């Protein structure tokens, strides 16, 4: 079976799944197991007490085990992605991917289970027998019409939520889009005409969802490979499709499209021709959800119907119908109240929550993530973007409330305000911050020059950046070496077409670069002879000169060589931003506990109080670019004046300087690290502290303490580092470290592009 993906994406995906260890999942213990007593508590004999308690009171399983937060993602591999019936073994990578989405978006743990059974009864019996293990079941990639019967039988047999995401996830998002489109068009759902192209699981679930929202089944017309679904038709029919059969002589999409208010496409690319679109009602909603090619391309639709509202399944157009908008949050709400099922009331609550979020005024978090741009409700914003951090805050509580009100919640939530706060903490613990930066970067892609253009990590990153439409890479390197390595790594990107090259051995701009370098740095000890040598031998100098000349918008270097020499070149050539006295570095650490920024991890060895104040203000401004309100702790080895040393006195002085310059900034110090990160500890030591909650920006007194903390968190804390982020430069320029991965290069490029876009707007 041929794959629909490009060769470069195929190569990258194979590498991604194989390194550094096979697959995308692992199991980790949540309790310590460091001594004999831990062993006795976790296993025999102590675990017997827990088993006895659950045997006596089954509901206690949610208190003492992980079941209440565990979902089974289950398939038989009969309808995988666009690949069809490839079987359960080949479906496993897809199920692991779904598990990753559950964890990343909603902190739900998953076991993926691939069942070698295509018969309905055999599959149902296998899954139903797993009920003691799971708090919910997500059915995935099971072909129609068997998927309808399988879900129905499992819902009848099991006392936990069973949700076929291919059907109901799509249906919920379509329901939200329809709700808002009809509101904009001033139409009543009970009166609109709906025409569907496609009658598979997703299409029929969408239509059933619309009926649940008030659509009249007499106004719904369904077409498939055999044409119109009409009463008496025998070919390609089943009882679920027959529910939408009309008494009609019409036999084609062209015969039923006239006057339609909504076109629902879950079929094949190009099905909806422009001439058919012309015959639809005013202000039509076009849901062209076939992937990768929609039933009609948005620009083609707008050319003939500028009044149309358009949704696709693609990320490069507005109004993307992506199941990740709902399934993690529906399960989050269902699991949190111990729902015995996911019923129509819960799905309607999800529809209304998603539709309502699109109508909300964008929060400051979302606005900052877009560099100040606000996405207002309208034709191009019928549904929220998949990365909107408020989705979990709106959908999960709405689903939980609906479960309680409809009587299927076994563990009702008593305090929804506290529940919302817990969800809010998860948002910034989950690494959502980088998704917002990527969204901002995609809005205004920039040219980024890479000093280490021959490095495998840069080449792989370049492929991702082009795929994501984040940047136009400029690689410094020997063309023959780059070409050879592209072939060796199986990458399909090519110079000229996808990226540009600066050849340090033979580039026609060499003399111009030398002249520019001498002009900039001639009074800093760089002679013409030295400039000629460096422009041939130092790729960092080449990148910085290109950036200074306006041939790039940002630069990335540092994968090879020494950090200090690169700092010197960047300072000499790029220079400091207006008002800046010194460069600084900040590192972002994405940990299991949350998001944490550290400074200064790489540049200033022993900064003065004044330099620390400058650094804090730079860092605070940059943290806000991530959509996060900075909470700053000046960290040292003492708490609030209980021990005087040079470092503690310096941090206290810096506090006064910062508060005078930025009185609105939430900051305090000096304090120990645990005092900064644990509010209860801080309250015991100084209840009147001006810092509330957990600090998210730790400011260290010197380079040694900052870098040691950074390296130890990276290794022992298993934190994902992003950075170092160089601050104070006149133009975006960043120096990575030798341990960076290709993903790290991508992350820093997104930050650099977002930074360049902000500078361009300013």
FILUM-251147 format. One record per residue (C-alpha): residue number from 0; x, y, z. Coordinates in nm, 2 decimals. Each point is the difference from the previous one (the first is absolute). Layout:
REM FILUM-251147
  num      c1      c2      c3
  NUM       X       Y       Z
...
//
This chain:
REM FILUM-251147
  num      c1      c2      c3
    0    0.00    0.00    0.00
    1    0.15    0.34   -0.10
    2    0.04    0.27    0.25
    3   -0.16    0.35   -0.06
    4    0.29    0.18    0.17
    5    0.30    0.16   -0.16
    6    0.34   -0.17    0.00
    7    0.15    0.26    0.23
    8   -0.28   -0.03    0.25
    9    0.03   -0.38   -0.02
   10    0.37    0.01    0.07
   11   -0.05    0.24    0.29
   12   -0.28   -0.20    0.15
   13    0.21   -0.33   -0.01
   14    0.29    0.18    0.17
   15   -0.24    0.16    0.26
   16   -0.15   -0.33    0.09
   17    0.34   -0.19    0.02
   18    0.21    0.25    0.20
   19    0.11    0.02    0.27
   20   -0.21   -0.30    0.09
   21   -0.27   -0.18   -0.20
   22   -0.36    0.12    0.03
   23   -0.16    0.31    0.16
   24   -0.10   -0.14    0.34
   25    0.14   -0.13    0.32
   26   -0.13   -0.08    0.35
   27    0.13    0.18    0.30
   28   -0.07   -0.05    0.37
   29   -0.17    0.28    0.19
   30    0.11   -0.13    0.35
   31    0.36   -0.05    0.13
   32    0.14   -0.34    0.02
   33    0.33    0.06    0.18
   34    0.01   -0.23    0.29
   35   -0.15   -0.31    0.16
   36   -0.29    0.18    0.15
   37   -0.10    0.16   -0.33
   38    0.00   -0.35   -0.15
   39   -0.22   -0.13    0.28
   40   -0.25    0.29   -0.05
   41    0.00   -0.02   -0.38
   42   -0.02   -0.38   -0.02
   43   -0.02   -0.29    0.24
   44   -0.11    0.00    0.28
   45   -0.12    0.36    0.02
   46   -0.19    0.01   -0.32
   47   -0.24   -0.26    0.14
   48   -0.16    0.27    0.21
   49   -0.09    0.20   -0.31
   50   -0.14   -0.30   -0.18
   51   -0.21   -0.09    0.30
   52   -0.14    0.36    0.02
   53   -0.09    0.00   -0.37
   54   -0.16   -0.35    0.03
   55   -0.22    0.13    0.28
   56   -0.07    0.33   -0.17
   57    0.06    0.00   -0.38
   58   -0.03    0.38   -0.03
   59    0.33    0.03    0.19
   60    0.18   -0.12   -0.31
   61    0.00    0.36   -0.12
   62    0.17    0.11    0.33
   63    0.27   -0.26    0.01
   64    0.09   -0.08   -0.36
   65    0.05    0.18   -0.33
   66   -0.32   -0.14   -0.16
   67   -0.19    0.33    0.03
   68    0.26    0.17   -0.22
   69    0.06   -0.29   -0.24
   70   -0.15   -0.04   -0.35
   71    0.03   -0.29   -0.24
   72    0.06    0.10   -0.36
   73   -0.11   -0.30   -0.18
   74   -0.01   -0.11   -0.37
   75   -0.01   -0.29   -0.23
   76    0.18    0.19   -0.27
   77   -0.28   -0.03   -0.26
   78   -0.02    0.37   -0.09
   79    0.33    0.17    0.08
   80    0.05    0.37   -0.09
   81   -0.02    0.00   -0.38
   82    0.17   -0.34   -0.02
   83   -0.30   -0.22    0.03
   84    0.00   -0.35    0.14
   85    0.37   -0.04    0.09
   86   -0.06   -0.22    0.31
   87    0.06    0.05    0.37
   88    0.38   -0.04    0.00
   89    0.05    0.28   -0.26
   90   -0.26    0.21    0.19
   91    0.21    0.01    0.32
   92    0.20    0.31   -0.09
   93   -0.32    0.19   -0.06
   94   -0.15   -0.11    0.34
   95    0.32    0.10    0.17
   96   -0.03    0.34   -0.16
   97   -0.36    0.03    0.13
   98    0.13   -0.09    0.34
   99    0.26    0.28   -0.02
  100   -0.28    0.25   -0.09
  101   -0.21   -0.11    0.30
  102    0.30    0.05    0.24
  103    0.12    0.33   -0.15
  104   -0.33    0.18   -0.03
  105   -0.19   -0.14    0.30
  106    0.25   -0.19    0.23
  107   -0.19   -0.33   -0.06
  108    0.20   -0.32    0.01
  109   -0.06   -0.26   -0.27
  110    0.06   -0.36   -0.08
  111   -0.03   -0.06   -0.37
  112   -0.14   -0.34   -0.08
  113    0.00   -0.15   -0.35
  114   -0.25   -0.29   -0.04
  115    0.04   -0.27   -0.26
  116   -0.37   -0.05   -0.05
  117   -0.22    0.14   -0.28
  118   -0.32   -0.17    0.10
  119   -0.24    0.22    0.19
  120   -0.09   -0.24    0.29
  121    0.36   -0.12    0.04
  122    0.13    0.36    0.02
  123   -0.28    0.11    0.23
  124    0.07   -0.29    0.24
  125    0.37    0.08    0.01
  126   -0.05    0.36    0.08
  127   -0.28   -0.04    0.24
  128    0.21   -0.24    0.21
  129    0.25    0.28    0.05
  130   -0.24    0.22    0.20
  131    0.17   -0.05    0.34
  132    0.32    0.16   -0.15
  133   -0.13    0.32   -0.14
  134   -0.19    0.31    0.09
  135   -0.10    0.05   -0.37
  136    0.03   -0.16   -0.35
  137    0.09    0.20   -0.31
  138   -0.07   -0.21   -0.31
  139    0.21    0.09   -0.30
  140    0.04   -0.08   -0.37
  141   -0.27   -0.27   -0.02
  142   -0.18   -0.02   -0.34
  143   -0.37    0.07   -0.06
  144   -0.26   -0.14    0.04
  145    0.16   -0.23    0.26
  146    0.11    0.30    0.21
  147   -0.36    0.10    0.06
  148   -0.10   -0.34    0.14
  149    0.32   -0.04    0.20
  150   -0.05    0.33    0.17
  151   -0.37   -0.06    0.07
  152    0.07   -0.35    0.15
  153    0.28    0.13    0.22
  154   -0.20    0.29    0.13
  155   -0.27   -0.25    0.10
  156    0.24   -0.24    0.17
  157    0.25    0.24    0.17
  158   -0.05    0.24    0.28
  159    0.27    0.23   -0.10
  160    0.02    0.26   -0.29
  161    0.03   -0.15   -0.35
  162    0.08    0.26   -0.27
  163    0.07   -0.06   -0.36
  164    0.21    0.31   -0.08
  165   -0.01   -0.04   -0.38
  166   -0.37    0.04    0.03
  167   -0.08    0.22    0.29
  168    0.31    0.21    0.03
  169   -0.05    0.13   -0.36
  170   -0.37    0.04    0.07
  171    0.05    0.22    0.31
  172    0.22    0.24   -0.19
  173   -0.23    0.01   -0.30
  174   -0.28    0.07    0.24
  175    0.19    0.30    0.14
  176    0.08    0.13   -0.35
  177   -0.36   -0.03   -0.11
  178   -0.13    0.17    0.32
  179    0.22    0.31   -0.06
  180   -0.04    0.01   -0.38
  181   -0.38    0.00    0.04
  182    0.02    0.27    0.27
  183    0.21    0.22   -0.24
  184   -0.24   -0.07   -0.29
  185   -0.31    0.06    0.21
  186   -0.14   -0.35   -0.08
  187   -0.20   -0.25    0.20
  188    0.14   -0.35    0.01
  189   -0.34   -0.16   -0.01
  190   -0.06    0.17   -0.34
  191    0.33   -0.03   -0.18
  192    0.07   -0.24   -0.29
  193    0.30   -0.23    0.06
  194    0.17   -0.20   -0.28
  195    0.26   -0.25    0.08
  196    0.26   -0.16   -0.23
  197    0.12   -0.32    0.16
  198   -0.19   -0.24    0.23
  199    0.27   -0.16    0.21
  200    0.03   -0.01    0.37
  201    0.10    0.36    0.05
  202   -0.26    0.14   -0.25
  203   -0.29   -0.19    0.16
  204    0.11    0.09    0.35
  205    0.02    0.37   -0.10
  206   -0.35   -0.02   -0.14
  207   -0.13   -0.17    0.31
  208    0.17    0.28    0.21
  209   -0.17    0.27   -0.21
  210   -0.34   -0.18    0.05
  211    0.07    0.00    0.37
  212    0.07    0.38   -0.02
  213   -0.34    0.05   -0.17
  214    0.04   -0.07   -0.37
  215   -0.30   -0.15   -0.18
  216    0.09   -0.33   -0.15
  217   -0.25    0.08   -0.28
  218    0.24    0.28   -0.11
  219    0.31   -0.23   -0.01
  220    0.12   -0.15   -0.33
  221    0.28   -0.25   -0.01
  222    0.21   -0.11   -0.30
  223    0.27   -0.26   -0.03
  224    0.17   -0.20   -0.27
  225   -0.34   -0.13   -0.12
  226   -0.15    0.35   -0.01
  227   -0.29    0.12    0.21
  228   -0.12   -0.21    0.29
  229   -0.36   -0.06   -0.09
  230   -0.28   -0.22    0.13
  231    0.01   -0.34   -0.17
  232    0.37    0.02   -0.09
  233    0.18   -0.33    0.05
  234    0.36    0.05   -0.10
  235    0.24    0.10    0.27
  236   -0.27    0.04    0.26
  237   -0.02   -0.08    0.37
  238   -0.25    0.08    0.28
  239    0.20    0.30    0.12
  240    0.02    0.16   -0.34
  241   -0.36   -0.10   -0.08
  242   -0.12    0.23    0.29
  243    0.08    0.30   -0.24
  244   -0.16   -0.14   -0.31
  245   -0.23    0.24   -0.18
  246   -0.30   -0.06   -0.21
  247    0.13    0.16   -0.32
  248    0.08   -0.05   -0.37
  249    0.33    0.19    0.04
  250    0.30   -0.22   -0.05
  251    0.31    0.23    0.01
  252    0.16    0.27    0.21
  253   -0.07    0.25   -0.28
  254   -0.37   -0.07    0.03
  255   -0.02    0.06    0.37
  256    0.25    0.28    0.06
  257   -0.23    0.29   -0.11
  258   -0.10    0.22    0.29
  259    0.22   -0.19    0.25
  260    0.11    0.21    0.30
  261    0.26   -0.25    0.12
  262    0.23   -0.23   -0.20
  263    0.16   -0.28    0.21
  264    0.28   -0.16   -0.18
  265    0.17   -0.32    0.13
  266    0.07   -0.17   -0.33
  267    0.26    0.09   -0.26
  268    0.19    0.30   -0.13
  269   -0.16    0.21   -0.28
  270   -0.36   -0.14    0.05
  271   -0.16    0.34    0.04
  272    0.04    0.18   -0.33
  273   -0.01    0.38   -0.01
  274   -0.31   -0.01   -0.22
  275   -0.18   -0.20    0.27
  276    0.11    0.24    0.27
  277   -0.16    0.29   -0.19
  278   -0.34   -0.17    0.04
  279    0.01   -0.01    0.38
  280   -0.20    0.24    0.23
  281    0.14    0.33    0.12
  282    0.28    0.00    0.26
  283    0.06   -0.38   -0.05
  284    0.22   -0.20    0.24
  285    0.24   -0.22   -0.18
  286    0.15   -0.28    0.21
  287    0.25   -0.14   -0.25
  288    0.17   -0.25    0.24
  289    0.17   -0.25   -0.24
  290    0.37   -0.02    0.06
  291    0.25    0.09   -0.14
  292   -0.21    0.14   -0.28
  293   -0.33    0.15    0.10
  294   -0.32   -0.04   -0.21
  295    0.06    0.35   -0.11
  296    0.31    0.22    0.07
  297   -0.09    0.31    0.21
  298    0.15    0.24   -0.25
  299   -0.20   -0.16   -0.28
  300   -0.32    0.01    0.21
  301    0.05    0.37    0.09
  302    0.05    0.09   -0.37
  303   -0.36   -0.10   -0.08
  304   -0.16    0.05    0.34
  305    0.16    0.28    0.20
  306   -0.28   -0.03    0.25
  307    0.09   -0.36    0.09
  308    0.13   -0.11    0.33
  309    0.26   -0.28   -0.04
  310    0.14   -0.27    0.23
  311    0.26   -0.26   -0.10
  312    0.20   -0.27    0.17
  313    0.33    0.18   -0.09
  314    0.22    0.20    0.23
  315    0.10    0.26   -0.27
  316   -0.35    0.15   -0.02
  317   -0.23    0.16    0.26
  318   -0.26   -0.21    0.17
  319    0.18   -0.33    0.02
  320   -0.22   -0.29    0.11
  321    0.24   -0.20    0.21
  322   -0.12   -0.26    0.24
  323    0.26    0.11    0.26
  324   -0.23    0.29    0.06
  325   -0.23   -0.22    0.20
  326    0.09   -0.36    0.07
  327    0.26    0.06    0.27
  328   -0.22    0.24    0.18
  329   -0.32   -0.21   -0.03
  330    0.18   -0.29    0.16
  331    0.16    0.24    0.26
  332   -0.34    0.12    0.12
  333   -0.15   -0.35   -0.02
  334    0.28   -0.16    0.20
  335    0.00    0.27    0.26
  336   -0.35   -0.07    0.11
  337    0.02   -0.37   -0.05
  338   -0.26    0.00   -0.29
  339   -0.15   -0.34   -0.08
  340   -0.05    0.11   -0.37
  341    0.04    0.29   -0.24
  342   -0.35    0.09   -0.08
  343   -0.17    0.25   -0.23
  344   -0.02    0.26    0.27
  345    0.38   -0.01    0.05
  346    0.06    0.02   -0.37
  347   -0.23    0.30   -0.04
  348    0.17    0.17    0.29
  349    0.33   -0.05   -0.18
  350   -0.15    0.15   -0.32
  351   -0.12    0.30    0.19
  352    0.32    0.05    0.19
  353    0.21   -0.01   -0.32
  354   -0.24    0.23   -0.18
  355   -0.01    0.24    0.29
  356    0.38    0.02    0.03
  357    0.02    0.11   -0.36
  358   -0.23    0.29    0.08
  359    0.20    0.11    0.31
  360    0.22    0.30   -0.01
  361    0.35   -0.14   -0.04
  362    0.18   -0.02    0.34
  363    0.32    0.19    0.06
  364    0.18   -0.34    0.00
  365   -0.12   -0.07   -0.36
  366    0.06    0.35   -0.11
  367    0.35    0.01    0.13
  368    0.07   -0.34   -0.17
  369   -0.10    0.17   -0.33
  370    0.23    0.29    0.07
  371   -0.29    0.22    0.10
  372   -0.23   -0.10   -0.29
  373   -0.36   -0.09    0.10
  374   -0.21   -0.26   -0.18
  375   -0.35    0.12    0.01
  376   -0.31   -0.21   -0.06
  377   -0.11    0.00   -0.36
  378    0.02   -0.19   -0.33
  379    0.36   -0.09    0.05
  380   -0.04   -0.08    0.37
  381   -0.30   -0.23    0.03
  382    0.18   -0.24    0.22
  383    0.31    0.04    0.23
  384    0.35   -0.09   -0.11
  385    0.11   -0.34    0.13
  386    0.28    0.16    0.21
  387   -0.23    0.24    0.19
  388    0.09   -0.07    0.37
  389   -0.36    0.09    0.11
  390   -0.15   -0.31   -0.17
  391    0.06   -0.22    0.30
  392   -0.13    0.27    0.23
  393   -0.33    0.02   -0.19
  394   -0.07   -0.34   -0.14
  395    0.10   -0.23    0.30
  396   -0.21    0.19    0.26
  397   -0.30    0.02   -0.24
  398    0.01   -0.37   -0.07
  399    0.04   -0.08    0.37
  400   -0.30    0.22    0.09
  401   -0.21   -0.17   -0.27
  402    0.09   -0.34    0.14
  403   -0.10    0.11    0.34
  404   -0.33    0.16   -0.11
  405   -0.09   -0.30   -0.22
  406    0.06   -0.25    0.29
  407    0.30   -0.19   -0.14
  408    0.27    0.14    0.23
  409    0.11   -0.24    0.28
  410    0.24    0.25    0.16
  411   -0.16    0.35   -0.03
  412    0.23    0.30    0.03
  413   -0.08    0.21    0.30
  414    0.21    0.31   -0.07
  415    0.02    0.10   -0.36
  416    0.22    0.30    0.08
  417    0.26   -0.23    0.14
  418   -0.04   -0.23   -0.29
  419    0.06    0.28   -0.24
  420    0.32    0.10    0.18
  421    0.13   -0.35   -0.02
  422   -0.06    0.00   -0.38
  423    0.16    0.34   -0.03
  424    0.32   -0.13    0.17
  425    0.01   -0.29   -0.25
  426   -0.01    0.24   -0.29
  427    0.33    0.15    0.08
  428    0.15   -0.33    0.12
  429   -0.07   -0.17   -0.33
  430    0.23    0.20   -0.23
  431   -0.28    0.18   -0.16
  432    0.23    0.30   -0.01
  433    0.19   -0.13   -0.30
  434   -0.31   -0.07   -0.20
  435   -0.10    0.37    0.04
  436    0.35    0.11   -0.11
  437   -0.03   -0.22   -0.31
  438   -0.34    0.15   -0.08
  439    0.14    0.35    0.02
  440    0.30   -0.10   -0.22
  441   -0.23   -0.14   -0.27
  442   -0.18    0.33   -0.02
  443    0.31    0.17   -0.14
  444    0.27   -0.24   -0.12
  445    0.35    0.15   -0.02
  446    0.34   -0.07   -0.15
  447    0.23   -0.17    0.25
  448    0.37   -0.06   -0.07
  449    0.17   -0.30    0.16
  450    0.38    0.02    0.06
  451    0.02   -0.38    0.03
  452   -0.18   -0.08   -0.33
  453    0.17   -0.33   -0.06
  454   -0.10   -0.15    0.34
  455   -0.26   -0.28   -0.02
  456   -0.20    0.16    0.27
  457   -0.03    0.32   -0.20
  458   -0.09   -0.19   -0.32
  459   -0.27   -0.19    0.18
  460   -0.13    0.31    0.17
  461   -0.01    0.18   -0.34
  462   -0.23   -0.27   -0.13
  463   -0.24    0.04    0.29
  464    0.01    0.38   -0.02
  465   -0.10   -0.01   -0.37
  466   -0.27   -0.26    0.07
  467   -0.14    0.22    0.27
  468    0.04    0.32   -0.21
  469    0.19    0.18    0.28
  470    0.32    0.12   -0.17
  471    0.20    0.02   -0.32
  472    0.33   -0.16    0.10
  473    0.34    0.14   -0.12
  474    0.27   -0.26    0.06
  475    0.37    0.09    0.03
  476    0.20   -0.29   -0.14
  477    0.16   -0.17   -0.30
  478   -0.27   -0.08   -0.25
  479    0.15   -0.34   -0.09
  480    0.01   -0.10    0.37
  481   -0.36    0.11    0.05
  482   -0.12   -0.19   -0.30
  483    0.18   -0.32    0.10
  484   -0.14    0.02    0.35
  485   -0.35    0.07   -0.12
  486    0.01   -0.32   -0.20
  487    0.16   -0.20    0.28
  488   -0.28    0.10    0.25
  489   -0.27   -0.05   -0.26
  490   -0.12    0.36    0.00
  491   -0.17    0.14   -0.30
  492    0.06    0.37    0.05
  493    0.23    0.16   -0.26
  494    0.20    0.32   -0.02
  495   -0.14    0.28   -0.20
  496   -0.35   -0.15    0.00
  497   -0.04   -0.04    0.38
  498    0.29    0.18    0.15
  499    0.29    0.22   -0.08
  500    0.38   -0.06    0.05
  501    0.29    0.22    0.09
  502    0.31   -0.18   -0.11
  503    0.29    0.11    0.22
  504    0.26   -0.12   -0.25
  505   -0.14    0.18   -0.31
  506   -0.28    0.25    0.04
  507   -0.03    0.31   -0.23
  508   -0.09    0.22    0.30
  509    0.34   -0.07    0.17
  510    0.15    0.34   -0.07
  511   -0.32    0.18    0.11
  512   -0.01   -0.20    0.32
  513    0.36    0.09    0.08
  514   -0.07    0.36   -0.06
  515   -0.30    0.00    0.22
  516    0.19   -0.18    0.28
  517    0.29    0.25   -0.01
  518   -0.25    0.29    0.00
  519   -0.18   -0.14    0.30
  520    0.29   -0.13    0.21
  521    0.30    0.19   -0.13
  522    0.02    0.20    0.31
  523   -0.03   -0.31    0.22
  524    0.34   -0.13   -0.12
  525   -0.12   -0.19   -0.31
  526    0.25    0.08   -0.28
  527   -0.07   -0.06   -0.37
  528    0.22   -0.31    0.00
  529   -0.17   -0.14    0.31
  530   -0.34    0.07   -0.16
  531    0.10   -0.18   -0.32
  532    0.11   -0.30    0.20
  533   -0.31   -0.01    0.23
  534   -0.25    0.04   -0.29
  535    0.16   -0.31   -0.15
  536    0.04   -0.21    0.32
  537   -0.27    0.11    0.26
  538   -0.35   -0.10   -0.10
  539   -0.12    0.20    0.30
  540    0.15    0.32   -0.14
  541   -0.15   -0.08   -0.34
  542   -0.35   -0.05    0.15
  543    0.03    0.32    0.21
  544    0.12    0.21   -0.29
  545   -0.29   -0.13   -0.22
  546   -0.25    0.08    0.28
  547    0.15    0.35    0.04
  548   -0.02    0.06   -0.38
  549   -0.37   -0.09    0.00
  550    0.04   -0.32   -0.20
  551   -0.16   -0.20    0.29
  552   -0.24    0.09    0.28
  553    0.16   -0.22    0.27
  554    0.30   -0.22    0.06
  555    0.07   -0.33    0.18
  556    0.35   -0.12    0.08
  557    0.18   -0.20    0.27
  558   -0.04   -0.36   -0.09
  559    0.37   -0.02   -0.03
  560    0.28    0.21    0.15
  561    0.03    0.20    0.32
  562   -0.29    0.22    0.14
  563    0.23    0.28    0.11
  564    0.15    0.07   -0.34
  565   -0.34    0.01   -0.16
  566   -0.13    0.24    0.26
  567    0.29    0.23   -0.09
  568   -0.07   -0.01   -0.37
  569   -0.38    0.07    0.05
  570    0.07    0.29    0.23
  571    0.26    0.15   -0.24
  572   -0.22   -0.05   -0.32
  573   -0.36    0.00    0.11
  574    0.04    0.23    0.30
  575   -0.23    0.08    0.29
  576   -0.36    0.10   -0.02
  577   -0.07    0.37    0.08
  578    0.03    0.06    0.38
  579    0.18   -0.33    0.07
  580    0.33   -0.01    0.19
  581    0.07   -0.37   -0.02
  582   -0.11   -0.32   -0.16
  583   -0.16   -0.27    0.22
  584   -0.14   -0.36   -0.05
  585   -0.32   -0.16    0.12
  586   -0.08   -0.37   -0.03
  587   -0.35   -0.14    0.00
  588   -0.05   -0.34    0.18
  589   -0.31   -0.20   -0.07
  590   -0.03   -0.23    0.29
  591   -0.26   -0.25    0.13
  592   -0.07    0.26    0.28
  593   -0.04    0.29   -0.24
  594    0.16    0.27   -0.21
  595    0.31    0.17    0.16
  596    0.23    0.27   -0.14
  597    0.36    0.03    0.13
  598    0.24    0.28   -0.04
  599    0.29    0.08   -0.06
  600    0.10   -0.35   -0.10
  601    0.27    0.08   -0.26
  602    0.13    0.36   -0.03
  603    0.07    0.22    0.31
  604    0.24   -0.17    0.24
  605   -0.05    0.23    0.30
  606   -0.25    0.27   -0.08
  607   -0.04    0.31    0.22
  608   -0.33    0.10    0.15
  609   -0.06    0.24   -0.28
  610    0.07   -0.27   -0.26
  611   -0.23   -0.24    0.17
  612   -0.27    0.27   -0.01
  613    0.05    0.04   -0.37
  614   -0.01   -0.37   -0.06
  615   -0.32   -0.05    0.20
  616   -0.18    0.27   -0.20
  617    0.11   -0.16   -0.33
  618   -0.10   -0.35    0.12
  619   -0.34    0.12    0.13
  620   -0.08    0.16   -0.34
  621    0.11   -0.32   -0.18
  622   -0.20   -0.23    0.23
  623   -0.31    0.21   -0.09
  624    0.06   -0.09   -0.36
  625   -0.07   -0.36    0.09
  626   -0.34    0.11    0.13
  627    0.11   -0.04    0.37
  628   -0.02    0.25    0.27
  629    0.35    0.01    0.17
  630    0.03   -0.08    0.36
  631    0.36    0.08    0.09
  632    0.20   -0.14    0.29
  633    0.35    0.14    0.07
  634    0.17   -0.32    0.12
  635    0.29   -0.04    0.24
  636    0.11   -0.22    0.29
  637   -0.20    0.20    0.26
  638   -0.36    0.11    0.06
  639   -0.09    0.37    0.04
  640    0.31    0.13    0.17
  641    0.08   -0.29    0.24
  642    0.36   -0.02   -0.12
  643    0.22    0.28   -0.14
  644    0.25   -0.09   -0.28
  645    0.10    0.18   -0.32
  646   -0.26   -0.20   -0.19
  647   -0.29    0.06    0.24
  648    0.07    0.37    0.03
  649    0.03    0.03   -0.38
  650   -0.34   -0.17   -0.05
  651   -0.17    0.23    0.26
  652    0.15    0.30   -0.18
  653   -0.13   -0.13   -0.33
  654   -0.35   -0.04    0.14
  655   -0.01    0.37    0.09
  656    0.12    0.11   -0.34
  657   -0.25   -0.22   -0.18
  658   -0.30    0.11    0.21
  659    0.09    0.36   -0.06
  660    0.01   -0.05   -0.38
  661   -0.29   -0.25   -0.03
  662   -0.23    0.03    0.30
  663   -0.26   -0.21   -0.17
  664    0.23   -0.31   -0.03
  665   -0.08   -0.28    0.25
  666    0.34   -0.06    0.16
  667    0.17   -0.07    0.33
  668    0.33   -0.12    0.15
  669    0.25   -0.09    0.09
  670   -0.13   -0.35    0.08
  671    0.11   -0.36   -0.03
  672   -0.12   -0.21   -0.29
  673   -0.26   -0.20    0.19
  674   -0.14    0.32    0.15
  675   -0.04    0.13   -0.36
  676   -0.17   -0.32   -0.13
  677   -0.22   -0.10    0.30
  678   -0.24    0.27    0.12
  679   -0.07   -0.18    0.33
  680    0.37    0.02    0.09
  681    0.01    0.37   -0.09
  682   -0.31    0.08    0.20
  683    0.16   -0.15    0.31
  684    0.31    0.20   -0.05
  685   -0.15    0.33   -0.11
  686   -0.38    0.02   -0.02
  687    0.02    0.36   -0.14
  688    0.21   -0.10   -0.30
  689   -0.09    0.19   -0.32
  690    0.04   -0.33   -0.20
  691   -0.31   -0.22   -0.01
  692   -0.04   -0.35   -0.12
  693    0.30   -0.18   -0.16
  694    0.28    0.20   -0.16
  695    0.05   -0.07   -0.37
  696    0.31    0.21   -0.05
  697    0.30   -0.08    0.22
  698    0.28    0.26    0.00
  699    0.33   -0.13    0.12
  700    0.28    0.21    0.15
  701    0.27   -0.12   -0.24
  702    0.07   -0.21   -0.30
  703    0.13   -0.30    0.19
  704   -0.32   -0.05    0.21
  705   -0.23    0.06   -0.30
  706    0.18   -0.24   -0.23
  707    0.04   -0.27    0.26
  708   -0.37    0.02    0.07
  709   -0.08   -0.01   -0.37
  710    0.22   -0.30   -0.07
  711   -0.13   -0.20    0.30
  712   -0.36    0.07   -0.08
  713    0.06   -0.11   -0.36
  714    0.16   -0.33    0.11
  715   -0.15   -0.10    0.33
  716   -0.33    0.18   -0.03
  717   -0.05   -0.14   -0.35
  718   -0.10    0.35   -0.11
  719   -0.03    0.11   -0.37
  720    0.23    0.30   -0.04
  721   -0.07    0.27   -0.25
  722    0.28    0.24   -0.05
  723    0.21    0.17    0.11
  724   -0.19    0.30   -0.12
  725    0.24    0.29   -0.06
  726   -0.14    0.33    0.12
  727    0.10    0.36   -0.07
  728    0.11   -0.03   -0.36
  729   -0.10    0.26   -0.26
  730   -0.13   -0.28   -0.22
  731   -0.11   -0.36    0.08
  732    0.32   -0.21    0.04
  733    0.03   -0.31    0.21
  734    0.28   -0.23    0.10
  735   -0.09   -0.36    0.06
  736    0.21   -0.26    0.17
  737    0.16   -0.32   -0.13
  738   -0.25   -0.23    0.17
  739   -0.30    0.15   -0.18
  740   -0.22   -0.23   -0.20
  741   -0.17    0.07   -0.33
  742   -0.32    0.06    0.19
  743    0.19    0.26    0.20
  744    0.11    0.17   -0.31
  745   -0.36    0.01   -0.12
  746   -0.11    0.15    0.33
  747    0.26    0.27    0.01
  748   -0.08    0.09   -0.36
  749   -0.36    0.05    0.08
  750    0.10    0.23    0.29
  751    0.23    0.19   -0.23
  752   -0.27    0.04   -0.27
  753   -0.26    0.11    0.26
  754    0.26    0.25    0.13
  755    0.08    0.13   -0.35
  756   -0.37    0.04   -0.07
  757   -0.06    0.20    0.31
  758    0.30    0.22   -0.09
  759   -0.13    0.05   -0.35
  760   -0.34    0.11    0.13
  761    0.16    0.24    0.25
//
